[in-house]
Amino acid sequence: MTNQFEGKVALVTGAAQGIGAAVARKLAREGAAVAVFDVKAGAVEDMAATLRAGGTQAIGVAVDVSDSDAVNEAVARVRHELGEIDVLVNVAGILRMGSILDYSDADWEQTFAVNAGGVFRLCRAVATGMVERKRGAIVTVASNASTVPRMQMGAYAASKAASTQFMRCLGLELAPYGIRCNVVSPGSTDTEMQRQLWNGADGSQGVIGGSLETFRLGIPLKRIATPEDIADAVLYLASDSARHITMHDLRIDGGATLGA
């Protein structure tokens, strides 16, 4: 896929670390001008500066994806400084662990505001320009938890399921304009969010081996994904190599959900 994104403008949310950062770096290496969004102001500007140091045209914008006005203003800035957006990658997400019976309204509502609402707001803001030009690709990073229930992850799993179905509906509506909308659903990936789930000295081995107590299968391929593994899948779906793929959910979990 060398330089398949040359001359294109890409926007990546949740880009200050983890999967989002890996996606931004790979898009830059493939020739795209890149706008990186994240709620962490200092970290997102550092990421943009790193991309610029490598010769990429890049801007970093601190934005809360649960705020419609902030999203609209940030997208307008990207259009003004970099040009019309060809690729949107939604990675921003939060995880609030806990028993469903103990969730507060705030836990539930904030999880949906970011994980599902953020996807909606970015897609709405960006897709209008794509429709006018009759081209574009949108990829949302969801989770394999959207199809298989997880204990202590009710809000997260439900919000990711919502974003996945939203992307299918969006893909159907935008297909007449040549715009493709797809989902990448990672399993356990070595990120800051994943590491907060690791228990004690076992670390990733506990995840790989699974847990009968929590009804969780292990990972048949016996490894945790890297952010780069997920980013490779994102770039494929965003590229012209996937020009006839839309409304697809690509599972990247080492077989952890047995294809369910």
Sequence and secondary structure as in RCSB ss.txt:
>XXXX:A:sequence
MTNQFEGKVALVTGAAQGIGAAVARKLAREGAAVAVFDVKAGAVEDMAATLRAGGTQAIGVAVDVSDSDAVNEAV
ARVRHELGEIDVLVNVAGILRMGSILDYSDADWEQTFAVNAGGVFRLCRAVATGMVERKRGAIVTVASNASTVPR
MQMGAYAASKAASTQFMRCLGLELAPYGIRCNVVSPGSTDTEMQRQLWNGADGSQGVIGGSLETFRLGIPLKRIA
TPEDIADAVLYLASDSARHITMHDLRIDGGATLGA
>XXXX:A:secstr
 TTTTTT EEEEESTTSHHHHHHHHHHHHTT EEEEEES HHHHHHHHHHHHHTT  EEEEE  TT HHHHHHHH
HHHHHHT S SEEEE       B GGG  HHHHHHHHHHHTHHHHHHHHHHHHHHHHHT EEEEEE  GGGTS  
TTBHHHHHHHHHHHHHHHHHHHHHGGGTEEEEEEEE SBSSHHHHTT  GGGTHHHHHH BTTTTB   TT S B
 HHHHHHHHHHHHSGGGTT  S EEEESTTTTTT 
